């Protein structure tokens, strides 16, 4: 069986690697490591199809160590023991270079089993993961490694690889191969920064190509079907999801309705309603807050409507909520106020509830005790001067009026009332 196109076209040198200029460009740290034949332990972190395995293969070629490959999704502790058993033997006289893919699937004990051999240099580890290594890789192992983050590859960077793949399958084809002008561009954009996915799309497109006038024809229409829904990275509960949630929230806070709609659309395309709904509800209080207090009610209504409608109709009320929040006046006075108050509580700055505010208690004789509570509605303006904070915090200010129209109107109102209060 022929090897997959993605494997046949895999780069053999640093300069052939697509993207990752921040790691492999002139004078970049990882490039210098590779060119000097480093034996440093490394963790490659980033999305699928961005060159992690390719770089590991290139490093292996520049060392004198025996290369072993394991995938943590299927490997066991015995596999590690077998590799360790080869250290110092004829199988691996110069030591072992272990490429461990998807290390996040190894448990703590499995990861710990590598530490002694990493420490004495008999095993050089190159681990790869699509998850944040600071959450999933054992701390002691991580402290002995250098982490390199791989980024999604841009469409402009992917296009030359797509064209190279098309030329390769054309050279291998028994019939002449032609493609419509927009095919390389479409695949490059549709792969979502995953070069392997782009190569697979080219291979599938070639295998499904129709014959016209004695030649194989690749069309944009077929490319759209082969690569459909692949332009977006989404891993529910993973980094990509949280990155998009963060981008949506920050776009709302930054008053950019276009960006907010873009990230919302990416959630909708993934079929995830829960995450954007949570972000929209949070933003209504966190970023708009008292500048437009009605926003929370409107957004809640939009979210409820969306959950009742389901997709695709849910897009409408959620888009309405996103545009409302992005274009609404902003205030973080609520966030600052509750943050300051909670910080005091966490620090133990609490104190007893003032007697005037306590629930009505009875003493040992069964008689109610006098509290001297002043009922605000009995006074002009429905306000009377009275201490509400515990004695230890008397005079503390947590809430400060924002500089928006709504909060400034409230400030003027209460300054007028309290200035005349008793």
C-alpha positions as CSV (number, residue, x, y, z in Angstrom):
1,X,0.0,0.0,0.0
2,X,1.4,3.4,-0.9
3,X,2.3,5.8,1.8
4,X,-0.1,8.7,2.4
5,X,0.7,11.8,0.4
6,X,1.4,13.8,3.6
7,X,4.2,11.3,4.5
8,X,5.6,11.2,1.0
9,X,5.9,14.9,0.7
10,X,7.1,15.5,4.3
11,X,10.0,18.1,4.4
12,X,13.5,16.7,4.8
13,X,15.2,19.9,5.7
14,X,14.5,22.9,7.9
15,X,14.1,25.2,4.9
16,X,11.4,23.0,3.4
17,X,9.2,23.2,6.6
18,X,6.0,25.2,6.1
19,X,5.5,28.1,8.6
20,X,6.9,28.3,12.1
21,X,9.2,31.2,11.2
22,X,9.3,32.2,14.8
23,X,11.0,28.9,15.6
24,X,12.9,28.1,12.4
25,X,13.7,31.5,10.8
26,X,17.3,32.8,10.7
27,X,18.8,32.9,14.1
28,X,15.7,31.4,15.7
29,X,16.4,29.4,18.9
30,X,15.0,26.0,17.7
31,X,16.8,26.3,14.3
32,X,20.1,26.9,16.2
33,X,19.4,23.9,18.4
34,X,18.8,21.7,15.3
35,X,21.8,23.0,13.4
36,X,24.2,22.3,16.3
37,X,22.8,18.8,16.7
38,X,21.4,19.4,20.1
39,X,20.6,16.7,22.6
40,X,18.3,18.9,24.7
41,X,14.9,17.5,25.9
42,X,12.0,19.4,24.2
43,X,8.3,19.6,24.3
44,X,6.5,20.7,21.1
45,X,3.1,22.2,21.8
46,X,0.6,23.2,19.1
47,X,-2.3,22.2,16.9
48,X,-2.2,19.1,14.6
49,X,-0.5,19.4,11.2
50,X,1.9,22.2,12.1
51,X,5.2,20.4,11.7
52,X,5.9,18.9,15.2
53,X,6.6,15.3,13.9
54,X,8.5,16.7,10.9
55,X,10.9,18.7,13.0
56,X,11.4,15.7,15.3
57,X,12.4,13.6,12.2
58,X,14.8,16.3,11.1
59,X,16.4,16.4,14.5
60,X,16.7,12.6,14.6
61,X,18.7,12.7,11.3
62,X,21.2,15.1,12.8
63,X,22.0,12.9,15.8
64,X,23.8,9.7,16.3
65,X,21.1,8.3,18.5
66,X,18.7,5.5,17.7
67,X,15.2,7.0,17.1
68,X,12.3,5.4,18.8
69,X,8.7,6.6,18.2
70,X,5.8,6.1,20.6
71,X,2.3,7.4,20.5
72,X,1.0,7.9,24.1
73,X,-2.6,7.0,23.0
74,X,-1.5,3.4,22.5
75,X,1.8,3.0,24.2
76,X,2.2,1.3,27.7
77,X,4.6,1.4,30.5
78,X,6.1,-1.9,29.1
79,X,6.9,-0.1,25.9
80,X,8.9,2.5,27.8
81,X,10.7,-0.3,29.7
82,X,11.6,-2.0,26.5
83,X,13.1,1.2,25.1
84,X,15.0,1.8,28.3
85,X,16.3,-1.8,28.1
86,X,18.0,-1.0,24.8
87,X,20.0,1.9,26.3
88,X,23.7,1.0,26.2
89,X,23.3,-2.1,24.1
90,X,24.0,-2.8,20.5
91,X,20.5,-1.6,19.7
92,X,21.3,1.9,21.0
93,X,25.0,2.3,21.7
94,X,24.9,6.1,21.6
95,X,21.7,6.5,23.6
96,X,18.1,6.9,22.6
97,X,16.2,9.7,21.0
98,X,12.6,9.1,21.9
99,X,9.8,10.9,20.1
100,X,6.7,10.6,22.2
101,X,3.6,11.9,20.4
102,X,0.5,13.0,22.3
103,X,2.3,12.9,25.7
104,X,-0.8,14.3,27.4
105,X,-2.2,10.7,27.3
106,X,0.5,9.4,29.5
107,X,-0.3,9.2,33.2
108,X,2.0,10.5,35.9
109,X,3.7,7.2,36.5
110,X,4.4,6.7,32.8
111,X,5.9,10.1,32.6
112,X,7.9,9.6,35.8
113,X,9.5,6.5,34.4
114,X,11.5,8.6,31.9
115,X,13.0,11.0,34.4
116,X,16.0,9.1,35.6
117,X,17.2,8.4,32.0
118,X,16.5,12.0,30.9
119,X,18.6,13.1,34.0
120,X,21.7,11.0,33.1
121,X,21.4,11.7,29.4
122,X,20.8,8.2,28.1
123,X,17.4,9.2,26.7
124,X,16.7,12.5,24.8
125,X,13.0,13.2,24.8
126,X,11.1,15.1,22.2
127,X,7.5,15.1,23.3
128,X,4.6,16.6,21.3
129,X,1.2,17.6,22.5
130,X,-1.9,19.5,21.2
131,X,-2.8,20.5,24.8
132,X,-1.2,23.1,27.0
133,X,1.9,21.2,28.5
134,X,1.8,23.2,31.7
135,X,-1.6,21.5,32.4
136,X,-0.9,18.0,31.2
137,X,2.8,17.3,31.4
138,X,4.3,16.2,34.8
139,X,6.1,19.2,36.3
140,X,9.4,17.4,36.9
141,X,9.6,16.3,33.3
142,X,8.7,19.8,32.1
143,X,11.4,21.3,34.2
144,X,14.0,19.2,32.3
145,X,12.6,20.3,28.9
146,X,12.4,23.3,26.7
147,X,8.9,24.1,25.5
148,X,8.4,25.3,21.9
149,X,5.0,26.5,20.8
150,X,3.9,25.7,17.2
151,X,1.4,28.1,15.6
152,X,-1.3,27.3,13.0
153,X,0.1,27.8,9.5
154,X,-1.3,30.7,7.4
155,X,-3.0,30.1,4.1
156,X,-0.3,32.0,2.3
157,X,2.3,29.6,3.8
158,X,0.2,26.5,3.0
159,X,-0.5,27.4,-0.6
160,X,3.1,26.5,-1.9
161,X,2.8,23.1,-0.1
162,X,-0.5,22.5,-1.8
163,X,0.9,23.3,-5.2
164,X,3.9,21.1,-4.5
165,X,1.5,18.3,-3.6
166,X,-0.6,18.8,-6.7
167,X,2.6,18.6,-8.8
168,X,3.7,15.4,-7.1
169,X,0.4,13.6,-7.6
170,X,0.4,14.9,-11.2
171,X,3.9,13.3,-11.8
172,X,2.7,10.1,-10.3
173,X,-0.6,10.0,-12.3
174,X,-1.0,7.9,-15.3
175,X,-3.2,10.5,-16.9
176,X,-2.5,14.2,-17.3
177,X,-3.7,16.2,-14.3
178,X,-5.2,19.7,-14.4
179,X,-7.0,21.8,-11.8
180,X,-9.2,24.9,-11.8
181,X,-7.4,28.1,-10.9
182,X,-9.1,28.4,-7.5
183,X,-8.3,24.9,-6.2
184,X,-5.0,25.6,-4.5
185,X,-6.3,28.8,-2.8
186,X,-9.4,27.1,-1.6
187,X,-7.6,24.1,0.0
188,X,-5.0,26.4,1.5
189,X,-7.7,28.4,3.2
190,X,-10.0,25.5,4.1
191,X,-7.3,23.5,6.0
192,X,-7.5,25.8,9.0
193,X,-3.7,26.0,9.4
194,X,-3.3,22.2,9.3
195,X,-0.8,21.2,6.6
196,X,-1.5,17.5,7.0
197,X,-5.2,18.2,6.4
198,X,-4.4,20.1,3.3
199,X,-2.3,17.2,1.9
200,X,-5.1,14.8,2.7
201,X,-7.6,17.0,0.9
202,X,-5.3,17.0,-2.2
203,X,-5.0,13.3,-2.1
204,X,-8.8,12.8,-1.8
205,X,-9.5,15.3,-4.5
206,X,-7.1,13.4,-6.8
207,X,-8.6,10.0,-6.1
208,X,-12.1,11.4,-6.8
209,X,-11.1,13.4,-9.9
210,X,-13.2,13.0,-13.0
211,X,-11.8,12.2,-16.5
212,X,-12.4,14.8,-19.2
213,X,-10.8,14.6,-22.6
214,X,-8.3,12.1,-21.4
215,X,-7.2,14.1,-18.4
216,X,-8.0,14.2,-14.7
217,X,-9.8,17.4,-13.7
218,X,-9.8,18.9,-10.1
219,X,-12.6,21.4,-9.6
220,X,-13.3,24.0,-6.9
221,X,-16.7,22.4,-6.4
222,X,-15.1,19.1,-5.5
223,X,-12.5,20.8,-3.3
224,X,-15.3,22.4,-1.4
225,X,-16.9,19.1,-0.7
226,X,-13.6,17.4,0.3
227,X,-12.5,20.2,2.6
228,X,-15.9,21.2,4.0
229,X,-16.1,22.4,7.6
230,X,-12.3,21.9,8.0
231,X,-11.2,25.5,8.0
232,X,-12.0,25.9,11.7
233,X,-10.1,24.4,14.6
234,X,-12.4,23.5,17.5
235,X,-11.7,21.1,20.3
236,X,-14.5,21.3,22.9
237,X,-12.9,21.8,26.3
238,X,-9.5,22.3,24.8
239,X,-7.2,25.3,24.1
240,X,-8.9,26.2,20.8
241,X,-12.3,26.5,22.5
242,X,-11.0,28.7,25.3
243,X,-9.0,30.8,22.8
244,X,-12.2,31.5,20.9
245,X,-14.2,32.2,24.0
246,X,-11.5,34.7,25.2
247,X,-11.5,36.3,21.7
248,X,-15.3,36.7,21.8
249,X,-15.3,38.2,25.3
250,X,-12.4,40.6,24.5
251,X,-14.1,41.7,21.2
252,X,-17.3,42.5,23.1
253,X,-15.3,44.4,25.7
254,X,-13.4,46.2,23.0
255,X,-16.7,47.4,21.3
256,X,-15.9,45.6,18.0
257,X,-19.2,44.2,16.8
258,X,-17.6,42.7,13.6
259,X,-15.0,40.7,15.5
260,X,-17.7,39.6,18.1
261,X,-19.9,38.3,15.3
262,X,-16.9,36.5,13.7
263,X,-16.1,34.6,16.8
264,X,-19.7,33.9,17.5
265,X,-20.1,32.5,14.0
266,X,-17.2,30.1,14.7
267,X,-19.0,28.7,17.7
268,X,-22.2,28.4,15.7
269,X,-20.3,26.5,13.0
270,X,-19.0,24.1,15.6
271,X,-22.5,23.6,16.9
272,X,-21.6,25.0,20.4
273,X,-24.3,27.2,21.9
274,X,-23.4,26.9,25.6
275,X,-20.0,28.5,25.5
276,X,-21.0,31.7,23.6
277,X,-24.1,32.0,25.7
278,X,-22.0,31.9,28.9
279,X,-19.6,34.6,27.5
280,X,-22.5,36.9,26.4
281,X,-24.2,36.6,29.8
282,X,-20.9,37.3,31.6
283,X,-20.1,40.3,29.4
284,X,-23.4,41.9,30.2
285,X,-22.4,42.3,33.8
286,X,-18.6,42.4,33.5
287,X,-18.1,44.8,30.7
288,X,-21.4,46.8,30.4
289,X,-22.7,46.6,33.9
290,X,-24.1,49.7,35.3
291,X,-23.5,51.7,32.2
292,X,-26.6,50.0,30.7
293,X,-28.2,47.9,33.5
294,X,-30.9,46.6,31.1
295,X,-28.3,44.8,29.0
296,X,-28.4,41.7,31.3
297,X,-32.1,41.3,30.9
298,X,-32.0,41.7,27.1
299,X,-29.1,39.3,26.8
300,X,-30.8,36.8,29.0
301,X,-33.9,36.9,26.8
302,X,-31.8,36.5,23.7
303,X,-30.0,33.5,25.2
304,X,-33.2,31.9,26.4
305,X,-34.7,32.4,22.9
306,X,-31.6,30.9,21.3
307,X,-31.7,27.8,23.5
308,X,-35.4,27.3,22.7
309,X,-34.9,27.7,18.9
310,X,-31.7,25.7,18.5
311,X,-29.5,26.0,15.5
312,X,-29.6,27.4,12.9
313,X,-32.3,29.9,14.1
314,X,-30.4,30.5,17.3
315,X,-27.9,32.6,15.4
316,X,-30.3,35.5,15.2
317,X,-30.9,36.3,18.9
318,X,-27.3,35.5,19.8
319,X,-26.1,37.9,17.1
320,X,-28.5,40.5,18.5
321,X,-27.0,40.1,21.9
322,X,-23.5,40.3,20.6
323,X,-24.1,43.5,18.6
324,X,-25.9,45.0,21.6
325,X,-23.0,44.3,24.0
326,X,-20.4,45.4,21.6
327,X,-22.1,48.7,20.9
328,X,-23.3,49.4,24.4
329,X,-21.5,51.9,26.7
330,X,-19.0,50.2,29.0
331,X,-18.3,50.1,32.7
332,X,-16.3,47.7,34.9
333,X,-17.4,49.4,38.1
334,X,-19.3,46.2,39.2
335,X,-16.2,44.0,38.6
336,X,-13.9,46.4,40.6
337,X,-16.4,46.7,43.4
338,X,-17.1,43.0,44.0
339,X,-13.4,42.2,43.5
340,X,-12.4,44.6,46.2
341,X,-15.1,43.4,48.6
342,X,-14.2,39.8,48.0
343,X,-10.5,40.5,48.5
344,X,-11.3,41.9,52.0
345,X,-13.4,38.8,52.9
346,X,-10.6,36.4,51.7
347,X,-8.1,38.4,53.8
348,X,-10.2,38.0,56.9
349,X,-11.3,41.6,57.0
350,X,-14.9,41.0,58.0
351,X,-16.1,41.8,61.6
352,X,-19.4,41.4,63.2
353,X,-22.7,42.5,61.5
354,X,-23.7,45.8,63.2
355,X,-26.4,45.2,65.8
356,X,-28.8,47.5,63.9
357,X,-28.7,45.2,60.9
358,X,-29.0,41.8,62.6
359,X,-32.1,39.7,62.5
360,X,-34.4,40.2,65.5
361,X,-33.0,38.1,68.3
362,X,-34.4,37.4,71.8
363,X,-32.4,37.4,75.0
364,X,-32.3,34.8,77.7
365,X,-35.6,36.1,79.2
366,X,-37.5,35.5,76.0
367,X,-37.8,39.3,75.3
368,X,-36.8,40.8,71.9
369,X,-33.8,43.1,72.1
370,X,-33.9,46.7,70.9
371,X,-31.9,47.1,67.7
372,X,-32.3,50.8,67.0
373,X,-32.5,50.1,63.3
374,X,-33.5,53.2,61.2
375,X,-36.0,52.3,58.5
376,X,-35.0,54.3,55.4
377,X,-38.5,54.6,54.0
378,X,-39.5,56.6,57.0
379,X,-37.2,59.4,56.0
380,X,-37.1,62.0,53.2
381,X,-35.7,60.6,50.0
382,X,-36.0,57.1,51.5
383,X,-32.5,57.4,53.0
384,X,-31.1,58.0,56.5
385,X,-27.4,58.0,57.6
386,X,-26.6,54.7,59.2
387,X,-23.6,52.4,59.4
388,X,-24.0,49.2,57.4
389,X,-20.5,47.9,57.2
390,X,-18.9,46.2,60.2
391,X,-17.0,48.5,62.6
392,X,-13.7,47.2,61.3
393,X,-14.6,48.3,57.7
394,X,-16.5,51.5,58.5
395,X,-15.9,54.1,55.8
396,X,-14.5,51.6,53.2
397,X,-15.5,52.3,49.6
398,X,-15.8,49.5,47.2
399,X,-18.1,50.8,44.5
400,X,-17.0,53.8,42.5
401,X,-19.3,55.4,40.0
402,X,-18.2,54.9,36.4
403,X,-17.8,57.8,34.0
404,X,-20.8,56.9,31.9
405,X,-24.1,58.7,31.7
406,X,-26.2,56.3,33.7
407,X,-23.8,56.0,36.7
408,X,-23.0,59.7,36.7
409,X,-26.8,60.4,36.9
410,X,-27.0,58.0,39.9
411,X,-24.0,59.7,41.5
412,X,-25.6,63.2,41.2
413,X,-28.9,61.8,42.5
414,X,-27.4,60.3,45.6
415,X,-25.1,63.1,46.4
416,X,-28.1,65.4,46.4
417,X,-30.1,63.1,48.7
418,X,-27.2,62.1,51.0
419,X,-26.0,65.7,51.2
420,X,-29.3,66.6,52.8
421,X,-29.6,63.4,54.9
422,X,-29.6,63.2,58.6
